């Protein structure tokens, strides 16, 4: 049996997930993936990715969880696997790409302020982060550090054919089917700024969390609305 799980929207920390859910925005946190892996219970996995990336360390946790999973893991890039999402894609024992999909790898980035020592430290931290990200690409592709560094410095976008040729993917989907239309260049969605997350938390408070609408609640609300109209 094969279980399908999704890596959709930005890659976020666990404690951001409820905010994205409340705003009805696609996002994937490590805990959301862990819960899907537990439910899969060792079944083979089909992991669908359409994500612009996001938090590199949360992407690393998801990558590690998929690599450790006991069942077979097939990754399908159905839209975009960019930045941290391309890191997650490397966890597949087999990586397939839709003919209309794209993959992108680049350097990590972060805001920084302070004096020259703070800037030097930030630069060193970013370079180390890039180095560890390259490990996932190197394990999958066999490409050496120097070439991967150049690709990440350049911010390399790959078509499915490019990704297969370089070893980031194993196969293009539907090659024996009718030709699919080429993809237009996609704009990369950004993660919500921490200031926005904190504003929502401060407004709603720690107790308020989104919950699925209950059918009974909806019927009661509709009945009350009709009663008010009849009184008018």
N, C-alpha and C positions, 0 to 999 in steps of 0.2 A: 504493500500500500504506500502511496505517495501523499504527503501532506504539503500543501502550498502555503507559504508564508510571504508576507510583503515587507519590503524596505521602501517606504514611500515618504516623500517630503523631506524636510531637513533632518539631519542627525542631531539629536539634542540630549542634554543630561536628563536623568530620570525625573528630577524635581521640576522640570519645565513641562513635562508631558501633559499634566492636567490643564495647564493654561492653553496649550495648543488644542487640546480636545474641546475645551470650553469655547474657543474661538472657531471651532470646526475647521481647523487647518491641519493638513497632513503633516505628520512628523513621526519620527521613529527614535525611541530611546532604548538603551540596553535592556531595561526591565520588560519592555513590550516584546522584545525578541525572546528573552529568556522564558517568558510565559508561553509563547508560541512553541518554543522548543520542548518545554515540559509537556505541553498538550500533545505534541507529535509523538512523544514516548518511543523514540527510536525508529520510527518510520523513516523511509527515505524522504528527502526534502526537495522541493522545488522553490527556490528563493527568487521572487520577482523584485527587481530593483528599478525604481524610477526616482532618483534623488539627486539633488544638486550638491550634496555633502553637508558639512556642518562641523560639529565638534570632533576634532581628530582623536581625542582620547576615548570618547564614547564610541566612535567608529572602530577604534582598536579593540574595545571590549566586545563589540558585536562580531568583529572578525574572529577574535579568539574563541568566542562561544560557538561559532559555526565550524571552525577548524576542529574543535574538540568534540563536536557532535558525533555520536557513534554511527549514525546512519549515513547513507550516501547523500551528498549535498550537490545538487545541480543548480547553478545560478543562471537566471535569465535576465539580461538587461533589456527591458522592454521600452525604455525611454532614454533616460540619462543615468550614467553612473559617473558622477564628477566628484573630484576632491576626495573627501572622506568616504563617499559611497563607492569610489573606485577601489579603495582599500578593502572595503567589505566584499566587493566582487571577487577579490583574489582568494577568498576562502573556499570557493567552489572546487570540487574535484573535477568538474567540467563547467566551463563558462560559455554560455550561448548568448549571442546578441541578435536582436531584431535587426533587419536590414535598414530600419529607419532610426536606430538608436545611435548614441554617441557615448564615448568614454573620455574623461579628462583627468590628467594628473598635473599637479602643480605644487609649489612650495606652501608650507604652512604660513599663516600670518596672524598677527595680533596687534592690538593697540599698545603703545608704550609711551611713558613720559619719564622725565627725570634728567639727571646729568649724564655726561659721557659714559660713566661707569654703568649706569642703568641701561643705556643704549647698547653698550658692549655685551652686557649680560643677556639682554633680550635677543640680540643677534646670535649669541652662542646657543641660547635655548632653542631658538627657531631652527638653527642648523642641526642640532641634535634630534629635534622632532622630525625634520626631513630625513635624517639618516635612518631613524627607526621605521619610518613609513616605507623607505626604499627596500627594507628587508622583505616586506610582503610582496612587493613587485618583483624583487629578485628571485624569491622562492618560486613564484609562478612562471616567470619568463626566462630566467637564466641570464638576463641582461646584466652587464657589469655595472658597478657603482658610478663610474664616470659617465656612461651613456645615460643612465637613469637620472643622474643629477642634472645633466644638460637638458633632458626632456622636461624635468620639473621646473628648472629655471625658465624655460621657454613657455611654460603653461601649454602643454601638448594636448590638443583635441584629436581624438582618433575616430575615424569611421569604423564600422564593423570589419571591413577588409583590412584596415590599418592595424586594428587590435589583434586580429588573427595572425597577421603577418609578423607582428612583434611578439606574439605569445601571451598577450593579456587576455585573449579569448581563444576558445578552441574551435568555434564553429559559428557560422552565420545561419540564423533560422530561415526556413522556407526557401532555401536555395533552389530546390527542385519544384517550387511553386511558381505562379505567375510573378513577374517582377513587381516589387513594391515601390511606391513613390519615395523619392529622396527626402530626407528630413531637412527642415529649415533650421537655421542656427537658433538655439534656445537661449533665453535669458536665464541666468542663474539666480534662483530665489535665495535670499539671505535669511539667516536665523534672526528671530526677534531680538533686538538689543536687550541687555540685562536690565536697563532702565525701564523698558516697557514691561518686562516680566514683573519687576518689583512694584511698578505702579498698579498693575492688576492685582497683585497679592495684597498691597496696602488697601486698595478699594474694597476687595471682596473679603479679606480676612482669611486666616488659615483654615477656618472651619468650612467655608463655602467651597464645595467642590462640585463639578458637574455630575449629574446622574442621568441615566437614560429616562426619557419620558415614559410614564406609565400610561397604558391605554385607559385605565379607570380614571386617572387624573384628568386626561384629556376630555373624556366624556362628561365628567362633572363640570369642568370649566365651560364646555359647550352648553350644557344644560343651564348653568347660571347665567350665561350670556343671553340665551333665549328668554329666560325668565325676566331679566332686566328689560329687554326689548318689549315684552308683553305688558309690563307695568307702564312703560312710556305710552 
